[in-house]
Amino acid sequence: MILDKLPNNTCDGLINNAYKIWSFNKSKNANNFEVMLKCMFFFQRLQDKRSIYEFYEKMSKTEMLLHSNDLPTGFEYYCGNYQAIPIGRHLSLFFLFLYTSKVISAIISLRAFIHYAINNIKQVNLTSPNALGDLTSLMEFTTSLVFAVGREYCDFCLPRAYLVNYFDMFTARPLIPDRCTYSNSNYLAAIKDSLNQVQQLLNLLICKEQVYSTIILRLIQLLVLIGLNESTFEQRVFDVFRRLYNKNKIFSIYLEEKSCLERLVTVLNDDLKEMSFDSLVIVHYHQISISKFAYLEKYGVKNLTYDSVEGFRSSLRNTGVRIGIGQNFFSRLLSFFDYLVD
């Protein structure tokens, strides 16, 4: 909201600074996913498609390898074992596919990027809370996109912040019917993939909860959303919580619950309202007679019903909660600007 109100010359200056950070020493930054993610999110926030396309072009350049086992960090094999291409290509393809409403292709590309990032988390410089926060945002967005194209008509439940930060800011096209949808088996496989990636990252972070407590909480909340939106994985979510609870009880408000998802959902909704001025929202395309989540309305969960992209955005505004922007927000905003300048 603040960035949107900045003068055009200020936005251009911020874009140029962000681009300089990424483009400096290009060969080195192909394995610096922290910088890559920050710049790509920033380009998208400012709707700077030109820089995203330039990023894609640079990430699509291949390198020849002298030996087949000399694959550099941040690269994958391309057309054989003697040619390599940056993993960042998958991240840029994600944005490009979204621009053309190829949602399933966008999900597949982002999955590949996230999978590599988690498996090489130290090598690609994703160890700071800030960098892991950006990676977690990608995981949240990917999973919510799966919910959006899992059925002919949308009917799922997410935090309002997901809808604002991902669908409203990136693209709301996946929420309307005229798009490709998963077959049932592919949909369940995509949800399973989301769950596996969340569990894998949690296992890496749970032993360092004091440093990554906010990230761990977001991942736990994402697991609750997976169980809520796809009952097939409800027991799997509780199994994960049981194992995590045995390792660390710091998040017992979620992890101690091992049988009733409805109680977990009320905990999540109350937690969102208390900690971040957020709330759960039922995303319900109007042609469905009644949402399968209608029972949540008795807990204060609002029903967002719409019949078009414009209708979605209008309804989203009507489900909003009043958010106070205090000194802490501006401090974090200035810190981000300092990061770009440095």
C-alpha positions in Angstrom: 0.0 0.0 0.0 2.8 2.4 0.9 4.8 1.5 -2.3 1.8 2.1 -4.5 1.6 5.7 -3.2 5.3 6.5 -4.0 6.0 8.9 -6.9 7.0 7.2 -10.1 10.6 8.4 -10.0 11.0 7.0 -6.5 9.7 3.6 -7.6 12.0 3.7 -10.6 14.9 4.4 -8.3 14.1 1.5 -6.1 13.7 -0.8 -9.1 17.1 0.2 -10.4 18.7 -0.4 -7.0 17.1 -3.8 -6.7 18.2 -4.7 -10.2 21.8 -3.6 -9.6 21.9 -5.9 -6.5 20.9 -8.9 -8.5 22.9 -8.1 -11.7 26.1 -7.4 -9.8 28.5 -10.4 -10.3 25.9 -12.4 -12.1 27.7 -15.7 -12.0 27.9 -15.5 -8.2 24.3 -14.5 -7.7 23.0 -17.5 -9.6 23.4 -19.3 -6.3 22.3 -16.5 -4.1 18.6 -17.3 -3.7 18.1 -14.7 -1.0 18.9 -11.8 -3.3 17.1 -13.5 -6.2 13.8 -13.9 -4.2 13.9 -10.4 -2.7 14.4 -8.7 -6.1 11.8 -10.8 -7.8 9.2 -10.1 -5.1 10.1 -6.4 -5.3 9.8 -6.3 -9.1 6.4 -8.0 -8.9 5.1 -5.6 -6.2 5.9 -2.7 -8.5 4.5 -4.5 -11.5 7.9 -4.2 -13.3 7.4 -6.8 -15.9 10.4 -5.5 -17.9 12.8 -6.5 -15.2 11.1 -9.9 -14.7 11.5 -10.6 -18.4 15.2 -9.6 -18.3 15.7 -11.8 -15.3 14.2 -14.7 -17.3 16.5 -14.0 -20.2 19.6 -14.1 -18.0 18.4 -17.1 -16.1 17.9 -19.0 -19.4 21.5 -18.7 -20.5 23.3 -22.0 -20.4 26.9 -22.8 -19.4 29.1 -25.5 -20.8 30.7 -27.9 -18.3 34.2 -29.3 -18.7 33.3 -32.4 -16.7 29.8 -33.9 -16.1 30.2 -33.9 -12.3 31.2 -30.2 -12.2 27.6 -28.9 -11.8 27.8 -25.5 -10.0 25.5 -24.7 -7.1 22.3 -23.1 -8.3 22.4 -24.9 -11.6 20.8 -28.0 -13.1 21.7 -30.2 -16.1 20.3 -29.1 -19.4 20.2 -31.2 -22.6 22.7 -33.7 -21.3 25.4 -33.7 -18.6 27.7 -31.2 -20.1 25.5 -28.2 -20.2 23.9 -26.4 -17.2 21.2 -23.8 -16.7 20.4 -21.7 -13.6 17.6 -23.0 -11.2 16.4 -19.4 -11.1 14.8 -20.1 -14.5 12.0 -21.9 -12.7 11.3 -18.9 -10.6 11.1 -16.6 -13.6 8.9 -19.1 -15.4 6.5 -19.1 -12.5 5.8 -15.4 -13.0 5.6 -15.7 -16.8 3.2 -18.6 -16.6 1.0 -16.7 -14.2 0.9 -13.7 -16.6 -0.6 -16.0 -19.2 -2.9 -17.9 -16.7 -1.1 -21.2 -17.1 -1.5 -21.9 -13.4 -0.6 -25.6 -13.3 2.6 -24.9 -15.3 3.4 -22.1 -12.9 2.9 -24.4 -9.9 5.2 -27.1 -11.5 7.9 -24.5 -12.1 7.8 -23.1 -8.6 7.8 -26.6 -7.1 11.1 -27.3 -8.8 12.6 -24.1 -7.4 11.4 -24.7 -3.9 12.5 -28.3 -4.0 16.1 -27.3 -4.9 16.1 -24.5 -2.4 15.1 -26.7 0.5 17.6 -29.4 -0.4 20.4 -26.9 -0.8 19.4 -24.3 1.8 22.8 -23.4 3.0 24.6 -23.4 -0.3 22.0 -21.0 -1.9 22.2 -18.6 1.0 18.7 -19.2 2.5 19.6 -19.2 6.2 18.5 -15.8 7.4 14.9 -15.4 8.8 14.3 -12.8 6.1 15.3 -15.2 3.3 13.3 -18.1 4.7 10.3 -15.8 5.1 10.4 -15.2 1.3 10.8 -19.0 0.7 7.8 -19.6 3.0 5.8 -17.1 1.0 6.4 -19.1 -2.1 5.3 -22.2 -0.4 2.1 -20.5 0.8 1.3 -19.1 -2.6 2.0 -22.4 -4.3 -0.3 -24.4 -2.0 -3.1 -21.8 -2.3 -2.8 -22.0 -6.1 -3.3 -25.7 -5.9 -6.5 -25.2 -3.9 -7.6 -22.7 -6.5 -7.3 -25.1 -9.5 -8.2 -28.3 -7.7 -11.8 -28.1 -8.7 -14.0 -26.7 -11.4 -15.2 -24.0 -9.0 -13.2 -22.5 -6.2 -14.3 -23.4 -2.6 -11.5 -23.2 -0.1 -10.5 -21.4 3.1 -7.4 -19.3 3.5 -6.1 -16.3 5.6 -7.2 -13.0 4.1 -3.5 -12.0 3.9 -2.9 -14.8 1.4 -5.6 -13.4 -0.8 -4.3 -9.8 -0.6 -0.6 -10.6 -0.9 -0.7 -13.4 -3.5 -3.9 -13.4 -5.5 -4.8 -9.7 -5.5 -1.1 -8.6 -5.9 0.0 -11.2 -8.4 -3.1 -12.5 -10.3 -6.7 -13.3 -9.5 -7.3 -15.3 -12.7 -6.8 -18.7 -11.1 -10.0 -18.0 -9.0 -12.4 -18.0 -11.9 -13.7 -21.1 -13.8 -12.1 -20.6 -17.3 -8.8 -22.2 -16.5 -7.3 -25.7 -16.5 -7.9 -27.8 -13.4 -6.2 -30.8 -11.9 -7.5 -34.3 -12.3 -8.3 -35.7 -8.9 -5.2 -37.8 -8.7 -2.9 -34.9 -9.8 -4.6 -32.6 -7.3 -4.0 -35.0 -4.4 -0.4 -35.5 -5.6 0.1 -31.7 -5.6 -1.3 -31.3 -2.1 0.9 -34.2 -0.9 3.9 -32.4 -2.5 3.1 -29.3 -0.6 2.8 -31.2 2.7 6.1 -32.9 2.1 7.9 -29.7 1.4 6.5 -28.0 4.5 7.4 -31.0 6.6 10.9 -31.1 5.2 11.5 -27.4 6.0 10.1 -27.8 9.4 12.4 -30.6 10.2 15.4 -28.4 9.3 14.2 -25.5 11.4 12.5 -26.9 14.5 15.7 -27.5 16.4 16.5 -23.7 16.1 13.1 -22.4 17.1 14.4 -19.3 18.8 15.9 -18.0 15.6 13.1 -19.2 13.2 10.0 -19.1 15.4 8.0 -16.9 13.1 8.8 -19.1 10.0 8.0 -22.3 12.0 4.7 -20.8 13.0 3.8 -19.9 9.4 4.6 -23.5 8.3 2.6 -25.0 11.1 -0.4 -22.8 10.1 0.1 -23.9 6.5 -0.2 -27.5 7.6 -3.5 -26.7 9.3 -4.8 -25.1 6.1 -3.8 -28.2 4.1 -5.7 -30.4 6.5 -8.7 -28.1 6.5 -9.0 -27.8 2.7 -8.3 -31.4 1.9 -9.6 -33.9 4.5 -7.6 -36.7 2.8 -4.5 -35.4 4.5 -6.0 -34.5 7.9 -4.6 -37.6 9.6 -1.2 -37.0 8.0 -1.2 -33.4 9.4 -1.9 -34.7 12.9 0.9 -37.3 12.5 3.4 -34.5 11.7 2.2 -32.5 14.7 2.6 -35.5 16.9 6.2 -36.0 15.8 7.0 -32.2 16.1 5.4 -32.1 19.6 7.7 -34.8 20.8 10.7 -32.8 19.6 9.7 -29.4 20.8 6.7 -28.1 22.8 7.2 -24.4 22.0 4.2 -24.4 19.6 2.0 -26.5 21.8 -1.1 -24.4 21.1 -1.2 -26.1 17.7 0.9 -29.3 18.2 -0.9 -30.6 21.3 -4.1 -31.0 19.3 -4.0 -34.4 17.7 -7.5 -35.3 16.8 -9.9 -32.4 16.1 -9.2 -30.3 13.1 -12.2 -28.0 13.8 -10.6 -26.9 17.1 -7.3 -26.3 15.3 -9.1 -24.1 12.8 -10.6 -21.9 15.6 -7.1 -21.7 17.2 -5.7 -20.6 13.8 -8.4 -18.0 13.2 -8.1 -16.5 16.7 -4.3 -16.5 16.4 -4.4 -14.7 13.1 -6.7 -12.0 14.5 -4.6 -11.5 17.6 -1.1 -11.6 16.2 -1.4 -10.1 12.7 -4.8 -8.4 12.3 -5.7 -11.2 9.9 -8.6 -13.6 9.6 -9.7 -16.7 7.8 -11.8 -16.2 4.7 -13.9 -18.7 2.7 -13.3 -18.2 -1.0 -16.5 -19.3 -2.6 -17.4 -19.0 -6.3 -21.0 -18.0 -6.5 -22.3 -20.8 -8.7 -21.8 -23.3 -5.9 -25.0 -23.4 -4.0 -23.4 -23.6 -0.6 -19.8 -23.8 0.6 -18.5 -26.9 2.3 -16.9 -24.5 4.8 -20.2 -22.8 5.7 -20.0 -24.3 9.2 -17.0 -22.1 9.9 -19.1 -19.0 9.7 -20.3 -19.6 13.3 -16.7 -19.1 14.3 -16.6 -15.7 12.7 -15.0 -16.8 9.4 -16.3 -14.6 6.6 -17.6 -15.9 3.3 -16.1 -14.2 0.2 -18.5 -14.9 -2.7 -17.7 -13.6 -6.1 -18.4 -14.2 -9.8 -15.5 -12.4 -11.6 -12.1 -11.0 -10.9 -13.6 -7.6 -10.2 -16.1 -9.2 -8.0 -13.4 -11.0 -6.1 -11.5 -7.8 -5.4 -14.6 -5.9 -4.4 -15.6 -8.7 -2.0 -12.1 -9.0 -0.6 -12.2 -5.3 0.4 -15.5 -5.9 2.1 -14.1 -8.7 4.2 -11.2 -6.6 5.5 -10.3 -5.8 9.0 -8.9 -2.5 10.2 -5.2 -2.6 10.2 -3.1 -0.1 12.2 0.2 0.9 10.6 2.5 1.9 13.4 6.1 2.8 13.9 7.2 -0.8 13.7 5.9 -1.1 10.2 7.8 1.9 9.0 10.9 0.7 10.7 10.7 -2.6 8.8 10.0 -0.7 5.6 13.0 1.5 6.0 15.2 -1.5 6.9 14.1 -3.1 3.6 15.1 0.1 1.7 18.5 0.1 3.5 18.9 -3.5 2.3 18.3 -2.4 -1.3 20.7 0.5 -1.1 23.5 -1.6 0.6 
